């Protein structure tokens, strides 16, 4: 199962598809549904987001729509989607916490192995805004933790 799924864009912004380079070193480090950011160590490249990573306002967070094809010795590429206010479906790190989640809170992610979840409790320099579920906060999925967040929120 993919970590995140595209649900659209908040204000009808165009969703752009791009292909970016991935530096060699780890084979296929990015999977469909992963969140990806620019790689500061290698200009023009992207990498998998890190656990609890602080994202600068100028950064773009992308959604992977292909697996990356780099190897230990060869650079590769990955297909990505981007839009300001991109609405994503993800899973909360601790679904039971959603009963107390604050709509419009800006949060980060938990990365554990191949799993990337919304860290609904980490409000330090986040980049995902918790979206109000249809019908209000009482409709958060506190069993499975499925929720919508807005990546790169500009409003």
DSSP file (Angstrom, degrees, kcal/mol; ACC not computed):
  #  RESIDUE AA STRUCTURE BP1 BP2  ACC     N-H-->O    O-->H-N    N-H-->O    O-->H-N    TCO  KAPPA ALPHA  PHI   PSI    X-CA   Y-CA   Z-CA
    1    1 A X              0   0    0      0, 0.0     2,-0.1     0, 0.0     3,-0.0   0.000 360.0 360.0 360.0 138.3    0.0    0.0    0.0
    2    2 A X        -     0   0    0      1,-0.1    31,-0.2   113,-0.0     3,-0.1  -0.374 360.0-132.3 -69.4 148.7    1.2    3.5   -0.9
    3    3 A X  S    S+     0   0    0     29,-0.5    88,-0.3     1,-0.2     2,-0.3   0.923  88.3  13.9 -67.1 -45.2    2.1    5.8    2.0
    4    4 A X        -     0   0    0     29,-0.8     2,-0.4    60,-0.1    86,-0.2  -0.947  65.8-156.5-132.1 152.3    0.1    8.8    0.5
    5    5 A X  E     -A   89   0A   0     84,-2.0    84,-3.0    -2,-0.3     2,-0.3  -0.981  26.3-113.6-128.0 142.3   -2.4    9.1   -2.2
    6    6 A X  E     +A   88   0A   0     -2,-0.4    82,-0.2    82,-0.2     3,-0.1  -0.573  31.5 173.1 -74.2 131.2   -3.3   12.2   -4.2
    7    7 A X  E     -     0   0A   0     80,-3.2     2,-0.3     1,-0.4    81,-0.2   0.479  53.8 -93.4-112.6 -10.1   -6.8   13.6   -3.6
    8    8 A X  E     -A   87   0A   0     79,-1.0    79,-2.9    75,-0.0    -1,-0.4  -0.935  49.8 -59.0 135.0-157.9   -6.4   16.8   -5.6
    9    9 A X  E >   -A   86   0A   0     -2,-0.3     3,-1.0    77,-0.3    77,-0.2  -0.976  37.8-126.4-129.4 147.0   -5.5   20.4   -4.9
   10   10 A X  T 3  S+     0   0    0     75,-2.8    75,-0.1    -2,-0.4    -1,-0.1   0.876 105.1  24.3 -61.2 -44.3   -7.2   22.7   -2.4
   11   11 A X  T 3  S-     0   0    0     73,-0.3    -1,-0.3    74,-0.1    75,-0.1   0.075 117.9 -92.9-113.8  23.7   -7.9   25.6   -4.7
   12   12 A X    <   +     0   0    0     -3,-1.0    -2,-0.1     1,-0.2     3,-0.1   0.674  67.3 166.0  75.6  16.7   -7.9   23.9   -8.1
   13   13 A X        -     0   0    0     71,-0.2    -1,-0.2     1,-0.1     2,-0.1  -0.313  46.4 -94.3 -62.1 149.6   -4.2   24.6   -8.7
   14   14 A X        -     0   0    0      1,-0.1     2,-0.6    69,-0.0    70,-0.3  -0.416  31.7-136.1 -65.0 137.8   -2.7   22.7  -11.5
   15   15 A X        -     0   0    0     68,-0.1     2,-0.4    -2,-0.1    68,-0.2  -0.886  23.7-153.8 -96.9 121.5   -1.0   19.4  -10.5
   16   16 A X  E     -E   82   0B   0     66,-3.1    66,-1.9    -2,-0.6     2,-0.5  -0.799   5.7-146.9-103.7 134.5    2.3   19.2  -12.4
   17   17 A X  E     +E   81   0B   0     -2,-0.4     2,-0.3    64,-0.2    64,-0.2  -0.857  26.0 170.0 -97.5 133.8    4.1   16.0  -13.2
   18   18 A X  E     -E   80   0B   0     62,-2.3    62,-3.2    -2,-0.5     2,-0.5  -0.943  30.2-135.9-138.1 158.8    7.9   16.1  -13.3
   19   19 A X  E     -E   79   0B   0     -2,-0.3     2,-0.3    60,-0.2    60,-0.2  -0.983  28.5-175.3-114.7 128.0   10.8   13.7  -13.5
   20   20 A X  E     -E   78   0B   0     58,-2.3    58,-1.9    -2,-0.5     2,-0.2  -0.870  25.0-108.6-123.4 156.4   13.7   14.3  -11.1
   21   21 A X  E     -Ef  77  45B   0     23,-0.8    25,-2.3    -2,-0.3     2,-0.4  -0.541  23.4-156.4 -82.6 148.6   17.1   12.7  -10.7
   22   22 A X  E     -Ef  76  46B   0     54,-2.5    54,-2.7    23,-0.2    25,-0.1  -0.996  22.1-119.5-125.8 129.7   17.9   10.5   -7.7
   23   23 A X        -     0   0    0     23,-0.5     3,-0.5    -2,-0.4    47,-0.1  -0.362  30.4-110.8 -71.4 146.9   21.5   10.1   -6.6
   24   24 A X  S    S+     0   0    0      1,-0.2    48,-0.2    49,-0.1    51,-0.1  -0.158  79.5  88.4 -68.0 168.0   23.1    6.6   -6.6
   25   25 A X  S    S+     0   0    0     46,-1.9     2,-0.4    49,-0.2    47,-0.2  -0.216  86.1  47.4 135.2 -44.0   24.0    4.8   -3.4
   26   26 A X  S >  S-     0   0    0     -3,-0.5     3,-0.6    45,-0.3     2,-0.3  -0.996  85.5-119.4-126.3 132.7   20.8    3.0   -2.4
   27   27 A X  T 3  S-     0   0    0     -2,-0.4    44,-0.2     1,-0.2    42,-0.1  -0.563  87.5 -15.0 -74.6 128.9   18.8    0.9   -5.0
   28   28 A X  T 3  S+     0   0    0     42,-2.1    -1,-0.2    -2,-0.3    41,-0.1   0.910  74.6 170.8  47.1  61.5   15.2    2.1   -5.5
   29   29 A X    <   +     0   0    0     -3,-0.6     2,-0.4    38,-0.1    -1,-0.1   0.654  58.4  61.8 -76.6 -16.3   15.1    4.4   -2.4
   30   30 A X        -     0   0    0     18,-0.1    38,-2.5     4,-0.0     2,-0.3  -0.937  66.0-169.0-118.5 134.0   11.8    6.0   -3.3
   31   31 A X    >   -     0   0    0     -2,-0.4     3,-2.2    36,-0.2    33,-0.2  -0.794  39.9 -77.9-116.7 160.0    8.5    4.1   -3.8
   32   32 A X  T 3  S+     0   0    0     -2,-0.3   -29,-0.5     1,-0.3    33,-0.2  -0.321 119.9  25.9 -52.9 131.4    5.1    5.1   -5.2
   33   33 A X  T 3  S+     0   0    0     31,-2.9   -29,-0.8     1,-0.3    -1,-0.3   0.358  91.2 130.8  92.9  -4.6    3.3    7.2   -2.6
   34   34 A X    <   -     0   0    0     -3,-2.2    30,-2.7   -31,-0.2     2,-0.4  -0.454  59.8-120.1 -78.4 154.3    6.4    8.5   -0.8
   35   35 A X  E     -G   63   0B   0     28,-0.2    14,-2.3    -2,-0.1     2,-0.3  -0.828  33.9-167.1 -93.9 135.3    7.0   12.1    0.0
   36   36 A X  E     -GH  62  48B   0     26,-2.2    26,-3.1    -2,-0.4     2,-0.3  -0.930   8.8-173.9-129.1 143.5   10.1   13.5   -1.7
   37   37 A X  E     -GH  61  47B   0     10,-2.5    10,-2.6    -2,-0.3    24,-0.1  -0.882  40.2 -77.3-131.9 163.8   12.1   16.7   -1.2
   38   38 A X  E     - H   0  46B   0     22,-0.5     2,-0.9    -2,-0.3     8,-0.3  -0.312  45.4-122.9 -58.5 145.6   15.0   18.4   -2.9
   39   39 A X    >   -     0   0    0      6,-2.9     3,-1.5     3,-0.4     6,-0.4  -0.819  19.9-165.7 -95.6 102.9   18.4   16.9   -2.0
   40   40 A X  T 3  S+     0   0    0     -2,-0.9     3,-0.2     1,-0.3    -1,-0.2   0.787  87.5  57.7 -60.0 -27.8   20.5   19.7   -0.6
   41   41 A X  T 3  S+     0   0    0      1,-0.3     2,-0.4    -3,-0.1    -1,-0.3   0.693 114.5  36.2 -76.4 -18.2   23.6   17.6   -0.9
   42   42 A X  S X  S-     0   0    0     -3,-1.5     3,-2.2     3,-0.1    -3,-0.4  -0.837  88.4-134.2-139.3  96.8   23.1   17.1   -4.6
   43   43 A X  T 3  S+     0   0    0     -2,-0.4     3,-0.1     1,-0.3    -3,-0.1  -0.210  90.6  18.0 -54.8 133.6   21.7   20.1   -6.5
   44   44 A X  T 3  S+     0   0    0      1,-0.3   -23,-0.8    -5,-0.1    -1,-0.3   0.330 106.2 103.7  88.0  -7.0   18.9   19.2   -8.9
   45   45 A X  E <   -f   21   0B   0     -3,-2.2    -6,-2.9    -6,-0.4    -1,-0.3  -0.608  57.0-145.3-102.6 164.7   18.3   15.9   -7.2
   46   46 A X  E     -fH  22  38B   0    -25,-2.3   -23,-0.5    -8,-0.3     2,-0.3  -0.847  12.9-170.9-123.8 164.6   15.5   14.7   -4.9
   47   47 A X  E     - H   0  37B   0    -10,-2.6   -10,-2.5    -2,-0.3     2,-0.1  -0.951  35.6 -80.2-148.2 164.9   15.5   12.3   -2.0
   48   48 A X  E     - H   0  36B   0     -2,-0.3   -12,-0.2   -12,-0.2   -18,-0.1  -0.427  55.8-104.2 -64.9 140.2   13.0   10.6    0.4
   49   49 A X        -     0   0    0    -14,-2.3     2,-0.2    -2,-0.1    -1,-0.1  -0.339  37.3-126.4 -64.7 150.0   11.8   12.8    3.2
   50   50 A X    >   -     0   0    0      1,-0.1     3,-1.8    -3,-0.1    59,-0.2  -0.606  34.2 -78.6 -99.0 160.7   13.4   12.1    6.6
   51   51 A X  T 3  S-     0   0    0      1,-0.3    59,-0.2    -2,-0.2    -1,-0.1  -0.354 112.3  -9.2 -57.9 125.1   11.6   11.4    9.9
   52   52 A X  T 3  S+     0   0    0     57,-2.6    -1,-0.3     1,-0.2    58,-0.1   0.681  92.3 178.4  62.2  19.4   10.3   14.6   11.5
   53   53 A X    <   -     0   0    0     -3,-1.8     2,-0.5    56,-0.1    56,-0.2  -0.241  29.0-128.1 -61.8 138.6   12.2   16.7    8.9
   54   54 A X        -     0   0    0     54,-0.1     2,-0.6    72,-0.0    72,-0.1  -0.767  24.2-153.3 -84.6 126.4   11.8   20.4    9.1
   55   55 A X        -     0   0    0     70,-1.1     2,-0.1    -2,-0.5     6,-0.0  -0.904  10.3-131.1-108.2 122.7   10.8   21.7    5.7
   56   56 A X    >   -     0   0    0     -2,-0.6     3,-1.8     1,-0.1     0, 0.0  -0.376  24.7-115.0 -67.3 149.7   11.7   25.3    4.7
   57   57 A X  T 3  S+     0   0    0      1,-0.3    -1,-0.1    -2,-0.1    -2,-0.0   0.804 115.7  55.3 -56.9 -31.4    8.9   27.4    3.3
   58   58 A X  T 3  S+     0   0    0      2,-0.1    -1,-0.3     0, 0.0     2,-0.1   0.622  88.5 101.1 -80.3 -12.0   10.7   27.6   -0.1
   59   59 A X    <   -     0   0    0     -3,-1.8     2,-0.5     1,-0.0    -4,-0.0  -0.375  66.0-138.5 -71.5 149.9   11.0   23.8   -0.4
   60   60 A X        -     0   0    0     -2,-0.1     2,-0.6    24,-0.0   -22,-0.5  -0.922   7.8-151.1-104.8 135.8    8.6   21.8   -2.5
   61   61 A X  E     -G   37   0B   0     -2,-0.5    22,-0.3   -24,-0.1     2,-0.2  -0.943  19.3-164.0-105.3 124.8    7.3   18.5   -1.3
   62   62 A X  E     -G   36   0B   0    -26,-3.1   -26,-2.2    -2,-0.6     2,-0.5  -0.681  16.6-132.0-107.0 159.0    6.5   16.1   -4.1
   63   63 A X  E     -GI  35  81B   0     18,-2.2    18,-2.1    -2,-0.2     2,-0.3  -0.965  25.3-129.2-109.8 124.3    4.5   12.9   -4.2
   64   64 A X  E     + I   0  80B   0    -30,-2.7   -31,-2.9    -2,-0.5    16,-0.3  -0.559  26.3 177.4 -74.1 130.5    6.2    9.9   -6.0
   65   65 A X  S    S+     0   0    0     14,-2.7     2,-0.3    -2,-0.3    15,-0.2   0.216  70.5  35.0-116.2  10.4    4.1    8.3   -8.7
   66   66 A X  S    S-     0   0    0     13,-0.8     2,-0.3   -35,-0.1   -33,-0.1  -0.957  89.6-100.9-147.3 164.3    6.8    5.8   -9.7
   67   67 A X        -     0   0    0     -2,-0.3   -36,-0.2   -36,-0.1    12,-0.2  -0.666  44.9-112.0 -79.7 144.6    9.5    3.8   -7.9
   68   68 A X        -     0   0    0    -38,-2.5    10,-0.2    -2,-0.3    -1,-0.1  -0.445  19.8-151.7 -74.7 156.1   12.9    5.4   -8.4
   69   69 A X        +     0   0    0      8,-1.5    -1,-0.1    -2,-0.1     9,-0.1   0.108  46.0 129.3-120.1  22.2   15.4    3.4  -10.5
   70   70 A X        -     0   0    0      7,-0.2   -42,-2.1   -44,-0.1     2,-0.2  -0.352  39.1-157.6 -71.7 159.6   18.8    4.4   -9.1
   71   71 A X        -     0   0    0      3,-2.6   -46,-1.9   -44,-0.2   -45,-0.3  -0.661  38.4 -87.4-124.0-177.5   21.2    1.6   -8.1
   72   72 A X  S    S+     0   0    0    -48,-0.2     3,-0.1    -2,-0.2    -2,-0.0   0.820 128.4  24.3 -62.0 -29.9   24.2    1.5   -5.7
   73   73 A X  S    S+     0   0    0      1,-0.1     2,-0.4   -49,-0.1    -1,-0.2   0.526 117.1  60.0-115.4  -7.0   26.4    2.7   -8.6
   74   74 A X  S    S-     0   0    0    -51,-0.1    -3,-2.6    -5,-0.0   -49,-0.2  -0.977  74.0-123.6-129.8 135.0   24.2    4.6  -11.0
   75   75 A X        -     0   0    0     -2,-0.4   -52,-0.2    -5,-0.2     2,-0.2  -0.281  36.2-175.4 -62.4 159.1   22.0    7.7  -10.6
   76   76 A X  E     -E   22   0B   0    -54,-2.7   -54,-2.5    -6,-0.1     2,-0.3  -0.667  16.3-115.4-139.8-164.4   18.3    7.2  -11.5
   77   77 A X  E     -E   21   0B   0    -56,-0.3    -8,-1.5    -2,-0.2     2,-0.3  -0.893  12.8-160.0-136.8 166.4   15.1    9.1  -11.9
   78   78 A X  E     -E   20   0B   0    -58,-1.9   -58,-2.3    -2,-0.3     2,-0.4  -0.987  21.1-125.3-147.3 143.1   11.6    9.2  -10.3
   79   79 A X  E     -E   19   0B   0     -2,-0.3   -14,-2.7   -60,-0.2   -13,-0.8  -0.765  37.6-179.6 -90.6 134.7    8.3   10.5  -11.5
   80   80 A X  E     -EI  18  64B   0    -62,-3.2   -62,-2.3    -2,-0.4     2,-0.3  -0.884  23.4-143.2-134.0 159.3    6.6   13.0   -9.2
   81   81 A X  E     +EI  17  63B   0    -18,-2.1   -18,-2.2    -2,-0.3     2,-0.3  -0.943  21.4 177.9-120.1 148.1    3.6   15.2   -8.8
   82   82 A X  E     +E   16   0B   0    -66,-1.9   -66,-3.1    -2,-0.3     2,-0.3  -0.994  11.6 151.4-148.7 142.9    3.5   18.7   -7.3
   83   83 A X    >   -     0   0    0    -22,-0.3     3,-1.1    -2,-0.3   -22,-0.1  -0.910  48.5-103.2-158.8 145.9    1.0   21.5   -6.6
   84   84 A X  T 3  S+     0   0    0     -2,-0.3   -73,-0.3     1,-0.3   -71,-0.2  -0.489 113.2  15.9 -61.4 144.3    0.7   24.2   -4.0
   85   85 A X  T 3  S-     0   0    0     67,-1.2   -75,-2.8    66,-0.5     2,-0.3   0.861  88.2-176.7  57.5  37.9   -1.9   23.1   -1.5
   86   86 A X  E <   -AB   9 151A   0     -3,-1.1    65,-3.0    65,-1.0     2,-0.6  -0.528  19.7-138.0 -67.7 125.1   -1.8   19.5   -2.8
   87   87 A X  E     -AB   8 150A   0    -79,-2.9   -80,-3.2    -2,-0.3   -79,-1.0  -0.783  27.1-177.2 -91.3 123.2   -4.4   17.4   -0.9
   88   88 A X  E     -AB   6 149A   0     61,-3.1    61,-2.7    -2,-0.6     2,-0.5  -0.900  24.1-137.5-120.6 146.9   -3.0   14.0    0.1
   89   89 A X  E     +AB   5 148A   0    -84,-3.0   -84,-2.0    -2,-0.3     2,-0.2  -0.918  40.8 150.3-100.3 128.0   -4.6   11.1    1.9
   90   90 A X  E     - B   0 147A   0     57,-2.7    57,-2.8    -2,-0.5     2,-0.4  -0.777  42.4 -99.5-141.8-174.0   -2.3    9.5    4.5
   91   91 A X  E     - B   0 146A   0     25,-0.3    27,-3.0   -88,-0.3    55,-0.2  -0.939  31.2-119.6-118.3 137.2   -2.4    7.7    7.8
   92   92 A X  B     -j  118   0C   0     53,-2.2     3,-0.5    -2,-0.4    27,-0.2  -0.455  18.4-129.7 -69.6 144.8   -1.9    9.1   11.2
   93   93 A X  S    S+     0   0    0     25,-2.9     2,-0.4     1,-0.3    -1,-0.1   0.892 106.3  22.1 -61.0 -39.9    1.0    7.7   13.2
   94   94 A X  S >  S-     0   0    0     24,-0.3     3,-2.1     1,-0.1     4,-0.4  -0.837  74.6-167.3-130.0  92.6   -1.3    7.2   16.2
   95   95 A X  G >  S+     0   0    0     -3,-0.5     3,-1.9    -2,-0.4     4,-0.3   0.815  84.2  64.2 -52.9 -36.0   -5.0    7.0   14.9
   96   96 A X  G >  S+     0   0    0      1,-0.3     3,-1.2     2,-0.2    -1,-0.3   0.788  92.3  65.8 -60.9 -25.6   -6.4    7.3   18.4
   97   97 A X  G X  S+     0   0    0     -3,-2.1     3,-1.9     1,-0.2     4,-0.3   0.690  81.2  78.7 -68.7 -17.6   -4.9   10.8   18.6
   98   98 A X  G X  S+     0   0    0     -3,-1.9     3,-0.8    -4,-0.4    -1,-0.2   0.735  76.8  71.4 -67.8 -19.4   -7.2   12.0   15.9
   99   99 A X  G <  S+     0   0    0     -3,-1.2    -1,-0.3    -4,-0.3    -2,-0.2   0.780 111.5  32.1 -62.6 -23.1  -10.1   12.3   18.3
  100  100 A X  G <  S+     0   0    0     -3,-1.9    -1,-0.2    -4,-0.2    -2,-0.2   0.285  90.6 133.9-114.3   6.6   -8.2   15.3   19.7
  101  101 A X    <   -     0   0    0     -3,-0.8     2,-0.7    -4,-0.3    39,-0.1  -0.244  53.8-129.9 -62.2 146.0   -6.5   16.5   16.5
  102  102 A X    >   -     0   0    0     18,-0.3     3,-1.9    30,-0.0    28,-0.2  -0.877  21.0-125.6-100.6 117.6   -6.7   20.2   15.8
  103  103 A X  T 3  S+     0   0    0     -2,-0.7    28,-0.2     1,-0.3     3,-0.1  -0.357  95.7  21.8 -60.2 140.3   -8.0   21.0   12.3
  104  104 A X  T 3  S+     0   0    0     26,-2.5    -1,-0.3     1,-0.3     2,-0.2   0.487  86.3 146.2  75.8   7.4   -5.5   23.3   10.5
  105  105 A X    <   -     0   0    0     -3,-1.9    25,-2.5    25,-0.1     2,-0.6  -0.546  48.7-131.0 -70.0 138.9   -2.6   22.3   12.7
  106  106 A X  E     +C  129   0A   0     23,-0.2    20,-0.4    -2,-0.2    23,-0.2  -0.840  39.3 169.6 -93.7 123.1    0.7   22.2   10.7
  107  107 A X  E     -C  128   0A   0     21,-3.4    21,-2.3    -2,-0.6    20,-2.1  -0.727  26.2-133.0-130.9 174.1    2.5   18.9   11.4
  108  108 A X  E     -K  119   0C   0     14,-1.1    11,-2.1    11,-0.8     2,-0.3  -0.242  29.7 -97.9-110.5-159.9    5.4   16.7   10.2
  109  109 A X  E     -K  118   0C   0      9,-0.3   -57,-2.6   -59,-0.2     2,-0.5  -0.888  13.6-134.4-125.3 156.8    5.8   13.0    9.3
  110  110 A X  E     -K  117   0C   0      7,-2.6     7,-2.5    -2,-0.3     2,-0.5  -0.944  20.1-164.9-102.9 131.0    7.0    9.9   11.0
  111  111 A X  E     +K  116   0C   0     -2,-0.5     2,-0.4     5,-0.2     5,-0.2  -0.979  15.8 165.3-118.2 120.5    9.3    7.7    8.8
  112  112 A X  E >   -K  115   0C   0      3,-2.8     3,-2.2    -2,-0.5     2,-0.3  -0.910  65.7 -54.1-136.6 106.0    9.9    4.2   10.0
  113  113 A X  T 3  S-     0   0    0     -2,-0.4     0, 0.0     1,-0.3     0, 0.0  -0.488 122.8 -17.3  62.4-124.6   11.4    1.8    7.5
  114  114 A X  T 3  S+     0   0    0     -2,-0.3     2,-0.5    -3,-0.1    -1,-0.3   0.453 118.7  97.7 -90.2  -1.7    9.2    1.9    4.4
  115  115 A X  E <   - K   0 112C   0     -3,-2.2    -3,-2.8   -81,-0.0     2,-0.5  -0.765  47.8-175.8 -96.7 129.5    6.3    3.5    6.3
  116  116 A X  E     + K   0 111C   0     -2,-0.5   -25,-0.3    -5,-0.2     2,-0.3  -0.988  14.6 171.8-120.1 121.1    5.6    7.3    6.2
  117  117 A X  E     - K   0 110C   0     -7,-2.5    -7,-2.6    -2,-0.5     2,-0.5  -0.836  40.3 -95.5-124.9 163.8    2.8    8.5    8.4
  118  118 A X  E     -jK  92 109C   0    -27,-3.0   -25,-2.9    -2,-0.3     2,-1.4  -0.680  29.7-143.8 -77.4 123.1    1.4   11.8    9.4
  119  119 A X  E >   - K   0 108C   0    -11,-2.1     3,-1.5    -2,-0.5   -11,-0.8  -0.698  20.1-176.6 -89.0  87.9    2.8   12.8   12.9
  120  120 A X  T 3  S+     0   0    0     -2,-1.4   -18,-0.3     1,-0.3    -1,-0.2   0.558  78.1  50.4 -66.4  -8.4   -0.3   14.5   14.1
  121  121 A X  T 3  S+     0   0    0      1,-0.1     2,-1.0    -3,-0.1    -1,-0.3   0.567  87.4  87.7-103.8 -12.2    1.5   15.5   17.4
  122  122 A X    <   +     0   0    0     -3,-1.5   -14,-1.1     1,-0.1    -3,-0.1  -0.751  40.9 160.6 -95.9  98.8    4.6   17.1   15.9
  123  123 A X        +     0   0    0     -2,-1.0     2,-0.9   -16,-0.2     3,-0.4   0.224  32.7 120.3-100.8  13.0    3.8   20.7   15.3
  124  124 A X  S    S-     0   0    0      1,-0.2    -2,-0.0   -72,-0.0   -17,-0.0  -0.707  97.9 -32.6 -83.6 107.6    7.4   21.9   15.1
  125  125 A X  S    S+     0   0    0     -2,-0.9   -70,-1.1   -71,-0.1    -1,-0.2   0.879  91.7 176.4  53.4  46.0    8.0   23.5   11.7
  126  126 A X        -     0   0    0     -3,-0.4   -18,-0.3   -20,-0.4    -1,-0.1  -0.079  32.4-159.8 -74.6 178.0    5.7   21.2    9.9
  127  127 A X        +     0   0    0    -20,-2.1    25,-1.3     1,-0.1    26,-0.6   0.316  68.7  78.7-140.0   0.1    4.7   21.2    6.2
  128  128 A X  E     -CD 107 151A   0    -21,-2.3   -21,-3.4    23,-0.2     2,-0.5  -0.965  64.0-152.6-114.5 127.7    1.4   19.3    6.2
  129  129 A X  E     -CD 106 150A   0     21,-2.4    21,-2.3    -2,-0.5     2,-0.4  -0.875  22.2-121.7-100.7 127.5   -1.8   21.0    7.3
  130  130 A X  E     - D   0 149A   0    -25,-2.5   -26,-2.5    -2,-0.5     2,-0.3  -0.518  30.2-138.8 -68.6 123.6   -4.5   18.7    8.8
  131  131 A X        -     0   0    0     17,-2.3    17,-0.3    -2,-0.4     2,-0.3  -0.621  19.3-106.6 -88.1 141.6   -7.6   19.1    6.7
  132  132 A X        -     0   0    0     -2,-0.3     3,-0.1     1,-0.1     2,-0.1  -0.496  37.8-126.3 -65.0 124.2  -11.0   19.3    8.3
  133  133 A X    >   -     0   0    0     -2,-0.3     3,-2.7     1,-0.1     6,-0.1  -0.416  37.1 -86.4 -71.0 151.1  -12.9   16.1    7.6
  134  134 A X  T 3  S+     0   0    0      1,-0.3    -1,-0.1     5,-0.1     0, 0.0  -0.364 119.6  20.7 -56.5 127.5  -16.3   16.3    6.0
  135  135 A X  T 3  S-     0   0    0     -3,-0.1    -1,-0.3    -2,-0.1     3,-0.3   0.357 124.6 -81.4  91.9  -5.6  -18.7   16.8    8.8
  136  136 A X    X   -     0   0    0     -3,-2.7     3,-2.2     1,-0.2     4,-0.0  -0.356  65.3 -44.6 104.9 177.1  -16.2   18.1   11.3
  137  137 A X  G >  S+     0   0    0      1,-0.3     3,-1.8     2,-0.2    -1,-0.2   0.744 121.8  70.9 -59.5 -27.4  -13.5   16.8   13.7
  138  138 A X  G 3  S+     0   0    0      1,-0.3    -1,-0.3    -3,-0.3    -2,-0.1   0.626  91.4  62.5 -65.4 -10.6  -15.9   14.1   15.0
  139  139 A X  G <   +     0   0    0     -3,-2.2    -1,-0.3    -6,-0.1    -2,-0.2   0.273  69.8 125.7-100.6  10.6  -15.5   12.3   11.7
  140  140 A X  S <  S-     0   0    0     -3,-1.8     2,-1.3   -42,-0.2     7,-0.1  -0.464  71.7-115.3 -62.2 142.1  -11.7   11.7   12.0
  141  141 A X     >  +     0   0    0      5,-0.8     4,-1.5     1,-0.2   -43,-0.1  -0.675  40.7 173.3 -82.2  92.4  -11.0    8.0   11.4
  142  142 A X  T  4 S+     0   0    0     -2,-1.3    -1,-0.2     2,-0.2   -43,-0.1   0.513  73.0  53.5 -83.2  -3.7   -9.7    7.1   14.9
  143  143 A X  T  4 S+     0   0    0    -48,-0.1   -48,-0.2     3,-0.1    -1,-0.1   0.901 127.3  13.3 -89.9 -55.8   -9.5    3.4   14.1
  144  144 A X  T  4 S-     0   0    0    -49,-0.1    -2,-0.2     2,-0.1   -49,-0.1   0.657  92.3-134.3 -96.7 -18.7   -7.5    3.3   10.8
  145  145 A X     <  +     0   0    0     -4,-1.5   -53,-2.2     1,-0.2     2,-0.2   0.607  42.8 161.5  78.4  11.9   -6.2    6.8   11.0
  146  146 A X  E     +B   91   0A   0    -55,-0.2    -5,-0.8   -57,-0.1     2,-0.3  -0.500  15.0 154.5 -68.8 130.9   -6.9    7.7    7.4
  147  147 A X  E     -B   90   0A   0    -57,-2.8   -57,-2.7    -2,-0.2     2,-0.4  -0.952  41.5-114.4-150.8 165.5   -6.9   11.4    7.0
  148  148 A X  E     +B   89   0A   0    -17,-0.3   -17,-2.3    -2,-0.3     2,-0.3  -0.901  30.6 178.9-108.2 139.0   -6.4   14.2    4.5
  149  149 A X  E     -BD  88 130A   0    -61,-2.7   -61,-3.1    -2,-0.4     2,-0.6  -0.922  25.9-127.3-132.0 159.0   -3.6   16.7    4.8
  150  150 A X  E >   -BD  87 129A   0    -21,-2.3   -21,-2.4    -2,-0.3     3,-0.6  -0.943  22.7-149.2-110.9 119.2   -2.5   19.6    2.6
  151  151 A X  E 3  S+BD  86 128A   0    -65,-3.0   -65,-1.0    -2,-0.6   -66,-0.5  -0.639  77.8   6.9 -87.4 144.6    1.2   19.6    1.5
  152  152 A X  T 3  S-     0   0    0    -25,-1.3   -67,-1.2    -2,-0.3    -1,-0.2   0.911  87.5-156.3  55.1  47.7    3.0   22.9    1.0
  153  153 A X    <   +     0   0    0    -26,-0.6    -1,-0.2    -3,-0.6   -69,-0.0  -0.327  22.9 179.4 -63.4 130.6    0.1   24.9    2.3
  154  154 A X              0   0    0     -3,-0.2    -1,-0.2    -2,-0.1    -2,-0.1   0.422 360.0 360.0-106.8  -2.6    0.1   28.4    1.1
  155  155 A X              0   0    0      0, 0.0    -2,-0.1     0, 0.0    -1,-0.0   0.303 360.0 360.0-152.5 360.0   -3.1   29.5    2.9
